[in-house]
Amino acid sequence: MKPLPNPMGCGRCGIDRSVHAIQAGSEGSHTWQRPTQQQIKDRMLARRAEGKS
Ligand SMILES: [Zn+2]
């Protein structure tokens, strides 16, 4: 089962703030970053679409 996107997940990697540590990524390590309004909106729409299928 594919995990649903977390609307309030990190703006860079999508991990929830409560479990986000310093994540190593292709662009270097980063801490949790607030997602933009657009990212939140996109993820909520993706969740909704996922729920329908
Ligand atoms: Zn992150």
mmCIF file of the protein (N, C-alpha, C, O) and its ligand, coordinates in Angstrom:
data_MODEL
# 
_entry.id   MODEL 
# 
loop_
_entity.id 
_entity.type 
_entity.pdbx_number_of_molecules 
1 polymer     1 
2 non-polymer 1 
# 
_entity_poly.entity_id                      1 
_entity_poly.type                           'polypeptide(L)' 
_entity_poly.nstd_linkage                   no 
_entity_poly.nstd_monomer                   no 
_entity_poly.pdbx_seq_one_letter_code       MKPLPNPMGCGRCGIDRSVHAIQAGSEGSHTWQRPTQQQIKDRMLARRAEGKS 
_entity_poly.pdbx_seq_one_letter_code_can   MKPLPNPMGCGRCGIDRSVHAIQAGSEGSHTWQRPTQQQIKDRMLARRAEGKS 
_entity_poly.pdbx_strand_id                 A 
# 
loop_
_entity_poly_seq.entity_id 
_entity_poly_seq.num 
_entity_poly_seq.mon_id 
_entity_poly_seq.hetero 
1 1  MET n 
1 2  LYS n 
1 3  PRO n 
1 4  LEU n 
1 5  PRO n 
1 6  ASN n 
1 7  PRO n 
1 8  MET n 
1 9  GLY n 
1 10 CYS n 
1 11 GLY n 
1 12 ARG n 
1 13 CYS n 
1 14 GLY n 
1 15 ILE n 
1 16 ASP n 
1 17 ARG n 
1 18 SER n 
1 19 VAL n 
1 20 HIS n 
1 21 ALA n 
1 22 ILE n 
1 23 GLN n 
1 24 ALA n 
1 25 GLY n 
1 26 SER n 
1 27 GLU n 
1 28 GLY n 
1 29 SER n 
1 30 HIS n 
1 31 THR n 
1 32 TRP n 
1 33 GLN n 
1 34 ARG n 
1 35 PRO n 
1 36 THR n 
1 37 GLN n 
1 38 GLN n 
1 39 GLN n 
1 40 ILE n 
1 41 LYS n 
1 42 ASP n 
1 43 ARG n 
1 44 MET n 
1 45 LEU n 
1 46 ALA n 
1 47 ARG n 
1 48 ARG n 
1 49 ALA n 
1 50 GLU n 
1 51 GLY n 
1 52 LYS n 
1 53 SER n 
# 
loop_
_struct_asym.id 
_struct_asym.entity_id 
A 1 
B 2 
# 
loop_
_chem_comp.id 
_chem_comp.type 
_chem_comp.mon_nstd_flag 
ALA 'L-peptide linking' y 
ARG 'L-peptide linking' y 
ASN 'L-peptide linking' y 
ASP 'L-peptide linking' y 
CYS 'L-peptide linking' y 
GLN 'L-peptide linking' y 
GLU 'L-peptide linking' y 
GLY 'peptide linking'   y 
HIS 'L-peptide linking' y 
ILE 'L-peptide linking' y 
LEU 'L-peptide linking' y 
LYS 'L-peptide linking' y 
MET 'L-peptide linking' y 
PRO 'L-peptide linking' y 
SER 'L-peptide linking' y 
THR 'L-peptide linking' y 
TRP 'L-peptide linking' y 
VAL 'L-peptide linking' y 
ZN  non-polymer         . 
# 
_pdbx_entity_nonpoly.entity_id   2 
_pdbx_entity_nonpoly.name        ? 
_pdbx_entity_nonpoly.comp_id     ZN 
# 
_pdbx_nonpoly_scheme.asym_id         B 
_pdbx_nonpoly_scheme.entity_id       2 
_pdbx_nonpoly_scheme.mon_id          ZN 
_pdbx_nonpoly_scheme.ndb_seq_num     1 
_pdbx_nonpoly_scheme.pdb_seq_num     101 
_pdbx_nonpoly_scheme.auth_seq_num    101 
_pdbx_nonpoly_scheme.pdb_mon_id      ZN 
_pdbx_nonpoly_scheme.auth_mon_id     ZN 
_pdbx_nonpoly_scheme.pdb_strand_id   A 
_pdbx_nonpoly_scheme.pdb_ins_code    . 
# 
loop_
_atom_site.group_PDB 
_atom_site.id 
_atom_site.type_symbol 
_atom_site.label_atom_id 
_atom_site.label_alt_id 
_atom_site.label_comp_id 
_atom_site.label_asym_id 
_atom_site.label_entity_id 
_atom_site.label_seq_id 
_atom_site.pdbx_PDB_ins_code 
_atom_site.Cartn_x 
_atom_site.Cartn_y 
_atom_site.Cartn_z 
_atom_site.occupancy 
_atom_site.B_iso_or_equiv 
_atom_site.pdbx_formal_charge 
_atom_site.auth_seq_id 
_atom_site.auth_comp_id 
_atom_site.auth_asym_id 
_atom_site.auth_atom_id 
_atom_site.pdbx_PDB_model_num 
ATOM   1   N  N  . MET A 1 1  ? 0.835   -1.202 0.000  1.00 0.00 ? 1   MET A N  1 
ATOM   2   C  CA . MET A 1 1  ? 0.000   0.000  0.000  1.00 0.00 ? 1   MET A CA 1 
ATOM   3   C  C  . MET A 1 1  ? 0.868   1.249  0.000  1.00 0.00 ? 1   MET A C  1 
ATOM   4   O  O  . MET A 1 1  ? 1.798   1.370  0.796  1.00 0.00 ? 1   MET A O  1 
ATOM   5   N  N  . LYS A 1 2  ? 0.561   2.161  -0.884 1.00 0.00 ? 2   LYS A N  1 
ATOM   6   C  CA . LYS A 1 2  ? 1.346   3.385  -0.994 1.00 0.00 ? 2   LYS A CA 1 
ATOM   7   C  C  . LYS A 1 2  ? 0.950   4.356  0.114  1.00 0.00 ? 2   LYS A C  1 
ATOM   8   O  O  . LYS A 1 2  ? -0.237  4.624  0.295  1.00 0.00 ? 2   LYS A O  1 
ATOM   9   N  N  . PRO A 1 3  ? 1.918   4.888  0.858  1.00 0.00 ? 3   PRO A N  1 
ATOM   10  C  CA . PRO A 1 3  ? 1.559   5.854  1.912  1.00 0.00 ? 3   PRO A CA 1 
ATOM   11  C  C  . PRO A 1 3  ? 1.031   7.149  1.305  1.00 0.00 ? 3   PRO A C  1 
ATOM   12  O  O  . PRO A 1 3  ? 1.539   7.624  0.289  1.00 0.00 ? 3   PRO A O  1 
ATOM   13  N  N  . LEU A 1 4  ? 0.020   7.706  1.929  1.00 0.00 ? 4   LEU A N  1 
ATOM   14  C  CA . LEU A 1 4  ? -0.539  8.961  1.434  1.00 0.00 ? 4   LEU A CA 1 
ATOM   15  C  C  . LEU A 1 4  ? 0.410   10.106 1.772  1.00 0.00 ? 4   LEU A C  1 
ATOM   16  O  O  . LEU A 1 4  ? 1.073   10.081 2.809  1.00 0.00 ? 4   LEU A O  1 
ATOM   17  N  N  . PRO A 1 5  ? 0.476   11.109 0.896  1.00 0.00 ? 5   PRO A N  1 
ATOM   18  C  CA . PRO A 1 5  ? 1.340   12.249 1.206  1.00 0.00 ? 5   PRO A CA 1 
ATOM   19  C  C  . PRO A 1 5  ? 0.840   12.976 2.450  1.00 0.00 ? 5   PRO A C  1 
ATOM   20  O  O  . PRO A 1 5  ? -0.366  13.091 2.671  1.00 0.00 ? 5   PRO A O  1 
ATOM   21  N  N  . ASN A 1 6  ? 1.755   13.454 3.239  1.00 0.00 ? 6   ASN A N  1 
ATOM   22  C  CA . ASN A 1 6  ? 1.415   14.181 4.457  1.00 0.00 ? 6   ASN A CA 1 
ATOM   23  C  C  . ASN A 1 6  ? 1.400   15.684 4.140  1.00 0.00 ? 6   ASN A C  1 
ATOM   24  O  O  . ASN A 1 6  ? 2.448   16.258 3.841  1.00 0.00 ? 6   ASN A O  1 
ATOM   25  N  N  . PRO A 1 7  ? 0.223   16.327 4.201  1.00 0.00 ? 7   PRO A N  1 
ATOM   26  C  CA . PRO A 1 7  ? 0.142   17.751 3.826  1.00 0.00 ? 7   PRO A CA 1 
ATOM   27  C  C  . PRO A 1 7  ? 1.085   18.639 4.619  1.00 0.00 ? 7   PRO A C  1 
ATOM   28  O  O  . PRO A 1 7  ? 1.593   19.633 4.101  1.00 0.00 ? 7   PRO A O  1 
ATOM   29  N  N  . MET A 1 8  ? 1.320   18.279 5.883  1.00 0.00 ? 8   MET A N  1 
ATOM   30  C  CA . MET A 1 8  ? 2.204   19.095 6.714  1.00 0.00 ? 8   MET A CA 1 
ATOM   31  C  C  . MET A 1 8  ? 3.606   18.511 6.811  1.00 0.00 ? 8   MET A C  1 
ATOM   32  O  O  . MET A 1 8  ? 4.382   18.890 7.688  1.00 0.00 ? 8   MET A O  1 
ATOM   33  N  N  . GLY A 1 9  ? 3.930   17.587 5.910  1.00 0.00 ? 9   GLY A N  1 
ATOM   34  C  CA . GLY A 1 9  ? 5.274   17.034 5.887  1.00 0.00 ? 9   GLY A CA 1 
ATOM   35  C  C  . GLY A 1 9  ? 6.283   18.077 5.431  1.00 0.00 ? 9   GLY A C  1 
ATOM   36  O  O  . GLY A 1 9  ? 5.922   19.138 4.922  1.00 0.00 ? 9   GLY A O  1 
ATOM   37  N  N  . CYS A 1 10 ? 7.523   17.758 5.621  1.00 0.00 ? 10  CYS A N  1 
ATOM   38  C  CA . CYS A 1 10 ? 8.613   18.653 5.238  1.00 0.00 ? 10  CYS A CA 1 
ATOM   39  C  C  . CYS A 1 10 ? 8.473   19.146 3.794  1.00 0.00 ? 10  CYS A C  1 
ATOM   40  O  O  . CYS A 1 10 ? 8.113   18.390 2.892  1.00 0.00 ? 10  CYS A O  1 
ATOM   41  N  N  . GLY A 1 11 ? 8.765   20.418 3.607  1.00 0.00 ? 11  GLY A N  1 
ATOM   42  C  CA . GLY A 1 11 ? 8.666   21.005 2.281  1.00 0.00 ? 11  GLY A CA 1 
ATOM   43  C  C  . GLY A 1 11 ? 9.666   20.438 1.292  1.00 0.00 ? 11  GLY A C  1 
ATOM   44  O  O  . GLY A 1 11 ? 9.502   20.598 0.083  1.00 0.00 ? 11  GLY A O  1 
ATOM   45  N  N  . ARG A 1 12 ? 10.686  19.788 1.785  1.00 0.00 ? 12  ARG A N  1 
ATOM   46  C  CA . ARG A 1 12 ? 11.703  19.234 0.896  1.00 0.00 ? 12  ARG A CA 1 
ATOM   47  C  C  . ARG A 1 12 ? 11.576  17.741 0.690  1.00 0.00 ? 12  ARG A C  1 
ATOM   48  O  O  . ARG A 1 12 ? 11.815  17.246 -0.412 1.00 0.00 ? 12  ARG A O  1 
ATOM   49  N  N  . CYS A 1 13 ? 11.196  17.004 1.747  1.00 0.00 ? 13  CYS A N  1 
ATOM   50  C  CA . CYS A 1 13 ? 11.171  15.553 1.593  1.00 0.00 ? 13  CYS A CA 1 
ATOM   51  C  C  . CYS A 1 13 ? 9.839   14.922 1.997  1.00 0.00 ? 13  CYS A C  1 
ATOM   52  O  O  . CYS A 1 13 ? 9.619   13.741 1.730  1.00 0.00 ? 13  CYS A O  1 
ATOM   53  N  N  . GLY A 1 14 ? 8.949   15.680 2.633  1.00 0.00 ? 14  GLY A N  1 
ATOM   54  C  CA . GLY A 1 14 ? 7.627   15.155 2.944  1.00 0.00 ? 14  GLY A CA 1 
ATOM   55  C  C  . GLY A 1 14 ? 7.515   14.407 4.260  1.00 0.00 ? 14  GLY A C  1 
ATOM   56  O  O  . GLY A 1 14 ? 6.431   13.939 4.608  1.00 0.00 ? 14  GLY A O  1 
ATOM   57  N  N  . ILE A 1 15 ? 8.600   14.283 4.995  1.00 0.00 ? 15  ILE A N  1 
ATOM   58  C  CA . ILE A 1 15 ? 8.567   13.577 6.277  1.00 0.00 ? 15  ILE A CA 1 
ATOM   59  C  C  . ILE A 1 15 ? 7.888   14.449 7.334  1.00 0.00 ? 15  ILE A C  1 
ATOM   60  O  O  . ILE A 1 15 ? 8.103   15.660 7.383  1.00 0.00 ? 15  ILE A O  1 
ATOM   61  N  N  . ASP A 1 16 ? 7.057   13.814 8.187  1.00 0.00 ? 16  ASP A N  1 
ATOM   62  C  CA . ASP A 1 16 ? 6.372   14.563 9.230  1.00 0.00 ? 16  ASP A CA 1 
ATOM   63  C  C  . ASP A 1 16 ? 7.362   15.195 10.203 1.00 0.00 ? 16  ASP A C  1 
ATOM   64  O  O  . ASP A 1 16 ? 8.422   14.637 10.489 1.00 0.00 ? 16  ASP A O  1 
ATOM   65  N  N  . ARG A 1 17 ? 6.993   16.369 10.703 1.00 0.00 ? 17  ARG A N  1 
ATOM   66  C  CA . ARG A 1 17 ? 7.889   17.110 11.591 1.00 0.00 ? 17  ARG A CA 1 
ATOM   67  C  C  . ARG A 1 17 ? 8.288   16.310 12.826 1.00 0.00 ? 17  ARG A C  1 
ATOM   68  O  O  . ARG A 1 17 ? 9.435   16.364 13.269 1.00 0.00 ? 17  ARG A O  1 
ATOM   69  N  N  . SER A 1 18 ? 7.313   15.554 13.385 1.00 0.00 ? 18  SER A N  1 
ATOM   70  C  CA . SER A 1 18 ? 7.572   14.815 14.626 1.00 0.00 ? 18  SER A CA 1 
ATOM   71  C  C  . SER A 1 18 ? 8.636   13.733 14.473 1.00 0.00 ? 18  SER A C  1 
ATOM   72  O  O  . SER A 1 18 ? 9.277   13.349 15.451 1.00 0.00 ? 18  SER A O  1 
ATOM   73  N  N  . VAL A 1 19 ? 8.826   13.245 13.260 1.00 0.00 ? 19  VAL A N  1 
ATOM   74  C  CA . VAL A 1 19 ? 9.830   12.193 13.057 1.00 0.00 ? 19  VAL A CA 1 
ATOM   75  C  C  . VAL A 1 19 ? 11.014  12.673 12.230 1.00 0.00 ? 19  VAL A C  1 
ATOM   76  O  O  . VAL A 1 19 ? 11.946  11.914 11.966 1.00 0.00 ? 19  VAL A O  1 
ATOM   77  N  N  . HIS A 1 20 ? 10.971  13.943 11.821 1.00 0.00 ? 20  HIS A N  1 
ATOM   78  C  CA . HIS A 1 20 ? 12.044  14.485 10.998 1.00 0.00 ? 20  HIS A CA 1 
ATOM   79  C  C  . HIS A 1 20 ? 13.260  14.805 11.855 1.00 0.00 ? 20  HIS A C  1 
ATOM   80  O  O  . HIS A 1 20 ? 13.161  15.529 12.845 1.00 0.00 ? 20  HIS A O  1 
ATOM   81  N  N  . ALA A 1 21 ? 14.380  14.273 11.476 1.00 0.00 ? 21  ALA A N  1 
ATOM   82  C  CA . ALA A 1 21 ? 15.642  14.658 12.117 1.00 0.00 ? 21  ALA A CA 1 
ATOM   83  C  C  . ALA A 1 21 ? 16.403  15.457 11.072 1.00 0.00 ? 21  ALA A C  1 
ATOM   84  O  O  . ALA A 1 21 ? 15.793  16.116 10.231 1.00 0.00 ? 21  ALA A O  1 
ATOM   85  N  N  . ILE A 1 22 ? 17.713  15.406 11.115 1.00 0.00 ? 22  ILE A N  1 
ATOM   86  C  CA . ILE A 1 22 ? 18.481  16.029 10.042 1.00 0.00 ? 22  ILE A CA 1 
ATOM   87  C  C  . ILE A 1 22 ? 18.626  14.984 8.950  1.00 0.00 ? 22  ILE A C  1 
ATOM   88  O  O  . ILE A 1 22 ? 19.371  14.015 9.097  1.00 0.00 ? 22  ILE A O  1 
ATOM   89  N  N  . GLN A 1 23 ? 17.909  15.187 7.857  1.00 0.00 ? 23  GLN A N  1 
ATOM   90  C  CA . GLN A 1 23 ? 17.886  14.209 6.777  1.00 0.00 ? 23  GLN A CA 1 
ATOM   91  C  C  . GLN A 1 23 ? 18.973  14.512 5.749  1.00 0.00 ? 23  GLN A C  1 
ATOM   92  O  O  . GLN A 1 23 ? 19.162  15.652 5.326  1.00 0.00 ? 23  GLN A O  1 
ATOM   93  N  N  . ALA A 1 24 ? 19.665  13.472 5.371  1.00 0.00 ? 24  ALA A N  1 
ATOM   94  C  CA . ALA A 1 24 ? 20.656  13.626 4.320  1.00 0.00 ? 24  ALA A CA 1 
ATOM   95  C  C  . ALA A 1 24 ? 19.969  13.418 2.971  1.00 0.00 ? 24  ALA A C  1 
ATOM   96  O  O  . ALA A 1 24 ? 19.270  12.425 2.768  1.00 0.00 ? 24  ALA A O  1 
ATOM   97  N  N  . GLY A 1 25 ? 20.167  14.340 2.074  1.00 0.00 ? 25  GLY A N  1 
ATOM   98  C  CA . GLY A 1 25 ? 19.564  14.220 0.751  1.00 0.00 ? 25  GLY A CA 1 
ATOM   99  C  C  . GLY A 1 25 ? 20.595  14.475 -0.321 1.00 0.00 ? 25  GLY A C  1 
ATOM   100 O  O  . GLY A 1 25 ? 21.768  14.704 -0.029 1.00 0.00 ? 25  GLY A O  1 
ATOM   101 N  N  . SER A 1 26 ? 20.151  14.436 -1.569 1.00 0.00 ? 26  SER A N  1 
ATOM   102 C  CA . SER A 1 26 ? 21.081  14.631 -2.676 1.00 0.00 ? 26  SER A CA 1 
ATOM   103 C  C  . SER A 1 26 ? 21.676  16.042 -2.664 1.00 0.00 ? 26  SER A C  1 
ATOM   104 O  O  . SER A 1 26 ? 22.768  16.272 -3.183 1.00 0.00 ? 26  SER A O  1 
ATOM   105 N  N  . GLU A 1 27 ? 20.936  16.986 -2.058 1.00 0.00 ? 27  GLU A N  1 
ATOM   106 C  CA . GLU A 1 27 ? 21.421  18.365 -2.014 1.00 0.00 ? 27  GLU A CA 1 
ATOM   107 C  C  . GLU A 1 27 ? 22.079  18.686 -0.675 1.00 0.00 ? 27  GLU A C  1 
ATOM   108 O  O  . GLU A 1 27 ? 22.303  19.851 -0.347 1.00 0.00 ? 27  GLU A O  1 
ATOM   109 N  N  . GLY A 1 28 ? 22.385  17.643 0.092  1.00 0.00 ? 28  GLY A N  1 
ATOM   110 C  CA . GLY A 1 28 ? 22.966  17.865 1.408  1.00 0.00 ? 28  GLY A CA 1 
ATOM   111 C  C  . GLY A 1 28 ? 21.920  17.662 2.483  1.00 0.00 ? 28  GLY A C  1 
ATOM   112 O  O  . GLY A 1 28 ? 20.756  17.397 2.181  1.00 0.00 ? 28  GLY A O  1 
ATOM   113 N  N  . SER A 1 29 ? 22.334  17.787 3.758  1.00 0.00 ? 29  SER A N  1 
ATOM   114 C  CA . SER A 1 29 ? 21.402  17.542 4.849  1.00 0.00 ? 29  SER A CA 1 
ATOM   115 C  C  . SER A 1 29 ? 20.540  18.777 5.107  1.00 0.00 ? 29  SER A C  1 
ATOM   116 O  O  . SER A 1 29 ? 20.923  19.904 4.791  1.00 0.00 ? 29  SER A O  1 
ATOM   117 N  N  . HIS A 1 30 ? 19.366  18.532 5.691  1.00 0.00 ? 30  HIS A N  1 
ATOM   118 C  CA . HIS A 1 30 ? 18.458  19.632 6.003  1.00 0.00 ? 30  HIS A CA 1 
ATOM   119 C  C  . HIS A 1 30 ? 17.587  19.266 7.191  1.00 0.00 ? 30  HIS A C  1 
ATOM   120 O  O  . HIS A 1 30 ? 17.445  18.089 7.521  1.00 0.00 ? 30  HIS A O  1 
ATOM   121 N  N  . THR A 1 31 ? 17.009  20.257 7.829  1.00 0.00 ? 31  THR A N  1 
ATOM   122 C  CA . THR A 1 31 ? 16.043  20.022 8.896  1.00 0.00 ? 31  THR A CA 1 
ATOM   123 C  C  . THR A 1 31 ? 14.646  20.256 8.321  1.00 0.00 ? 31  THR A C  1 
ATOM   124 O  O  . THR A 1 31 ? 14.502  20.724 7.191  1.00 0.00 ? 31  THR A O  1 
ATOM   125 N  N  . TRP A 1 32 ? 13.610  19.924 9.115  1.00 0.00 ? 32  TRP A N  1 
ATOM   126 C  CA . TRP A 1 32 ? 12.222  20.085 8.646  1.00 0.00 ? 32  TRP A CA 1 
ATOM   127 C  C  . TRP A 1 32 ? 11.956  21.518 8.199  1.00 0.00 ? 32  TRP A C  1 
ATOM   128 O  O  . TRP A 1 32 ? 12.295  22.481 8.888  1.00 0.00 ? 32  TRP A O  1 
ATOM   129 N  N  . GLN A 1 33 ? 11.350  21.625 7.044  1.00 0.00 ? 33  GLN A N  1 
ATOM   130 C  CA . GLN A 1 33 ? 11.000  22.945 6.540  1.00 0.00 ? 33  GLN A CA 1 
ATOM   131 C  C  . GLN A 1 33 ? 9.508   23.017 6.272  1.00 0.00 ? 33  GLN A C  1 
ATOM   132 O  O  . GLN A 1 33 ? 8.918   22.096 5.707  1.00 0.00 ? 33  GLN A O  1 
ATOM   133 N  N  . ARG A 1 34 ? 8.912   24.113 6.682  1.00 0.00 ? 34  ARG A N  1 
ATOM   134 C  CA . ARG A 1 34 ? 7.485   24.305 6.499  1.00 0.00 ? 34  ARG A CA 1 
ATOM   135 C  C  . ARG A 1 34 ? 7.129   24.238 5.012  1.00 0.00 ? 34  ARG A C  1 
ATOM   136 O  O  . ARG A 1 34 ? 7.725   24.942 4.196  1.00 0.00 ? 34  ARG A O  1 
ATOM   137 N  N  . PRO A 1 35 ? 6.157   23.388 4.662  1.00 0.00 ? 35  PRO A N  1 
ATOM   138 C  CA . PRO A 1 35 ? 5.761   23.330 3.261  1.00 0.00 ? 35  PRO A CA 1 
ATOM   139 C  C  . PRO A 1 35 ? 5.046   24.616 2.854  1.00 0.00 ? 35  PRO A C  1 
ATOM   140 O  O  . PRO A 1 35 ? 4.440   25.283 3.693  1.00 0.00 ? 35  PRO A O  1 
ATOM   141 N  N  . THR A 1 36 ? 5.114   24.957 1.598  1.00 0.00 ? 36  THR A N  1 
ATOM   142 C  CA . THR A 1 36 ? 4.426   26.158 1.119  1.00 0.00 ? 36  THR A CA 1 
ATOM   143 C  C  . THR A 1 36 ? 2.924   25.871 1.025  1.00 0.00 ? 36  THR A C  1 
ATOM   144 O  O  . THR A 1 36 ? 2.507   24.713 1.011  1.00 0.00 ? 36  THR A O  1 
ATOM   145 N  N  . GLN A 1 37 ? 2.139   26.907 0.961  1.00 0.00 ? 37  GLN A N  1 
ATOM   146 C  CA . GLN A 1 37 ? 0.687   26.737 0.812  1.00 0.00 ? 37  GLN A CA 1 
ATOM   147 C  C  . GLN A 1 37 ? 0.385   25.884 -0.413 1.00 0.00 ? 37  GLN A C  1 
ATOM   148 O  O  . GLN A 1 37 ? -0.524  25.054 -0.397 1.00 0.00 ? 37  GLN A O  1 
ATOM   149 N  N  . GLN A 1 38 ? 1.158   26.098 -1.473 1.00 0.00 ? 38  GLN A N  1 
ATOM   150 C  CA . GLN A 1 38 ? 0.948   25.341 -2.709 1.00 0.00 ? 38  GLN A CA 1 
ATOM   151 C  C  . GLN A 1 38 ? 1.242   23.861 -2.497 1.00 0.00 ? 38  GLN A C  1 
ATOM   152 O  O  . GLN A 1 38 ? 0.523   23.001 -3.005 1.00 0.00 ? 38  GLN A O  1 
ATOM   153 N  N  . GLN A 1 39 ? 2.306   23.567 -1.742 1.00 0.00 ? 39  GLN A N  1 
ATOM   154 C  CA . GLN A 1 39 ? 2.634   22.163 -1.472 1.00 0.00 ? 39  GLN A CA 1 
ATOM   155 C  C  . GLN A 1 39 ? 1.550   21.501 -0.639 1.00 0.00 ? 39  GLN A C  1 
ATOM   156 O  O  . GLN A 1 39 ? 1.172   20.358 -0.898 1.00 0.00 ? 39  GLN A O  1 
ATOM   157 N  N  . ILE A 1 40 ? 1.044   22.223 0.368  1.00 0.00 ? 40  ILE A N  1 
ATOM   158 C  CA . ILE A 1 40 ? -0.023  21.683 1.208  1.00 0.00 ? 40  ILE A CA 1 
ATOM   159 C  C  . ILE A 1 40 ? -1.246  21.386 0.354  1.00 0.00 ? 40  ILE A C  1 
ATOM   160 O  O  . ILE A 1 40 ? -1.859  20.325 0.472  1.00 0.00 ? 40  ILE A O  1 
ATOM   161 N  N  . LYS A 1 41 ? -1.588  22.328 -0.498 1.00 0.00 ? 41  LYS A N  1 
ATOM   162 C  CA . LYS A 1 41 ? -2.762  22.174 -1.360 1.00 0.00 ? 41  LYS A CA 1 
ATOM   163 C  C  . LYS A 1 41 ? -2.587  20.976 -2.296 1.00 0.00 ? 41  LYS A C  1 
ATOM   164 O  O  . LYS A 1 41 ? -3.488  20.148 -2.434 1.00 0.00 ? 41  LYS A O  1 
ATOM   165 N  N  . ASP A 1 42 ? -1.418  20.893 -2.937 1.00 0.00 ? 42  ASP A N  1 
ATOM   166 C  CA . ASP A 1 42 ? -1.153  19.794 -3.864 1.00 0.00 ? 42  ASP A CA 1 
ATOM   167 C  C  . ASP A 1 42 ? -1.238  18.431 -3.169 1.00 0.00 ? 42  ASP A C  1 
ATOM   168 O  O  . ASP A 1 42 ? -1.776  17.474 -3.726 1.00 0.00 ? 42  ASP A O  1 
ATOM   169 N  N  . ARG A 1 43 ? -0.710  18.356 -1.962 1.00 0.00 ? 43  ARG A N  1 
ATOM   170 C  CA . ARG A 1 43 ? -0.714  17.089 -1.231 1.00 0.00 ? 43  ARG A CA 1 
ATOM   171 C  C  . ARG A 1 43 ? -2.118  16.705 -0.801 1.00 0.00 ? 43  ARG A C  1 
ATOM   172 O  O  . ARG A 1 43 ? -2.483  15.530 -0.822 1.00 0.00 ? 43  ARG A O  1 
ATOM   173 N  N  . MET A 1 44 ? -2.904  17.702 -0.410 1.00 0.00 ? 44  MET A N  1 
ATOM   174 C  CA . MET A 1 44 ? -4.275  17.398 -0.015 1.00 0.00 ? 44  MET A CA 1 
ATOM   175 C  C  . MET A 1 44 ? -5.072  16.884 -1.207 1.00 0.00 ? 44  MET A C  1 
ATOM   176 O  O  . MET A 1 44 ? -5.875  15.960 -1.079 1.00 0.00 ? 44  MET A O  1 
ATOM   177 N  N  . LEU A 1 45 ? -4.842  17.498 -2.377 1.00 0.00 ? 45  LEU A N  1 
ATOM   178 C  CA . LEU A 1 45 ? -5.509  17.036 -3.586 1.00 0.00 ? 45  LEU A CA 1 
ATOM   179 C  C  . LEU A 1 45 ? -5.064  15.624 -3.941 1.00 0.00 ? 45  LEU A C  1 
ATOM   180 O  O  . LEU A 1 45 ? -5.871  14.802 -4.375 1.00 0.00 ? 45  LEU A O  1 
ATOM   181 N  N  . ALA A 1 46 ? -3.776  15.346 -3.753 1.00 0.00 ? 46  ALA A N  1 
ATOM   182 C  CA . ALA A 1 46 ? -3.250  14.011 -4.045 1.00 0.00 ? 46  ALA A CA 1 
ATOM   183 C  C  . ALA A 1 46 ? -3.865  12.978 -3.115 1.00 0.00 ? 46  ALA A C  1 
ATOM   184 O  O  . ALA A 1 46 ? -4.185  11.869 -3.542 1.00 0.00 ? 46  ALA A O  1 
ATOM   185 N  N  . ARG A 1 47 ? -4.033  13.334 -1.855 1.00 0.00 ? 47  ARG A N  1 
ATOM   186 C  CA . ARG A 1 47 ? -4.666  12.436 -0.878 1.00 0.00 ? 47  ARG A CA 1 
ATOM   187 C  C  . ARG A 1 47 ? -6.096  12.128 -1.283 1.00 0.00 ? 47  ARG A C  1 
ATOM   188 O  O  . ARG A 1 47 ? -6.552  10.987 -1.209 1.00 0.00 ? 47  ARG A O  1 
ATOM   189 N  N  . ARG A 1 48 ? -6.788  13.167 -1.711 1.00 0.00 ? 48  ARG A N  1 
ATOM   190 C  CA . ARG A 1 48 ? -8.186  13.007 -2.107 1.00 0.00 ? 48  ARG A CA 1 
ATOM   191 C  C  . ARG A 1 48 ? -8.283  12.084 -3.322 1.00 0.00 ? 48  ARG A C  1 
ATOM   192 O  O  . ARG A 1 48 ? -9.128  11.191 -3.379 1.00 0.00 ? 48  ARG A O  1 
ATOM   193 N  N  . ALA A 1 49 ? -7.394  12.323 -4.293 1.00 0.00 ? 49  ALA A N  1 
ATOM   194 C  CA . ALA A 1 49 ? -7.400  11.503 -5.507 1.00 0.00 ? 49  ALA A CA 1 
ATOM   195 C  C  . ALA A 1 49 ? -7.083  10.045 -5.175 1.00 0.00 ? 49  ALA A C  1 
ATOM   196 O  O  . ALA A 1 49 ? -7.663  9.125  -5.751 1.00 0.00 ? 49  ALA A O  1 
ATOM   197 N  N  . GLU A 1 50 ? -6.157  9.851  -4.242 1.00 0.00 ? 50  GLU A N  1 
ATOM   198 C  CA . GLU A 1 50 ? -5.758  8.516  -3.835 1.00 0.00 ? 50  GLU A CA 1 
ATOM   199 C  C  . GLU A 1 50 ? -6.916  7.777  -3.164 1.00 0.00 ? 50  GLU A C  1 
ATOM   200 O  O  . GLU A 1 50 ? -7.097  6.575  -3.362 1.00 0.00 ? 50  GLU A O  1 
ATOM   201 N  N  . GLY A 1 51 ? -7.684  8.499  -2.381 1.00 0.00 ? 51  GLY A N  1 
ATOM   202 C  CA . GLY A 1 51 ? -8.796  7.899  -1.668 1.00 0.00 ? 51  GLY A CA 1 
ATOM   203 C  C  . GLY A 1 51 ? -9.910  7.424  -2.581 1.00 0.00 ? 51  GLY A C  1 
ATOM   204 O  O  . GLY A 1 51 ? -10.643 6.494  -2.243 1.00 0.00 ? 51  GLY A O  1 
ATOM   205 N  N  . LYS A 1 52 ? -10.039 8.056  -3.731 1.00 0.00 ? 52  LYS A N  1 
ATOM   206 C  CA . LYS A 1 52 ? -11.105 7.697  -4.665 1.00 0.00 ? 52  LYS A CA 1 
ATOM   207 C  C  . LYS A 1 52 ? -10.821 6.401  -5.401 1.00 0.00 ? 52  LYS A C  1 
ATOM   208 O  O  . LYS A 1 52 ? -11.735 5.620  -5.665 1.00 0.00 ? 52  LYS A O  1 
ATOM   209 N  N  . SER A 1 53 ? -9.544  6.166  -5.737 1.00 0.00 ? 53  SER A N  1 
ATOM   210 C  CA . SER A 1 53 ? -9.192  5.027  -6.573 1.00 0.00 ? 53  SER A CA 1 
ATOM   211 C  C  . SER A 1 53 ? -9.259  3.707  -5.816 1.00 0.00 ? 53  SER A C  1 
ATOM   212 O  O  . SER A 1 53 ? -8.988  2.652  -6.389 1.00 0.00 ? 53  SER A O  1 
HETATM 213 ZN ZN . ZN  B 2 .  ? 12.840  17.071 4.996  1.00 0.00 2 101 ZN  A ZN 1 
# 
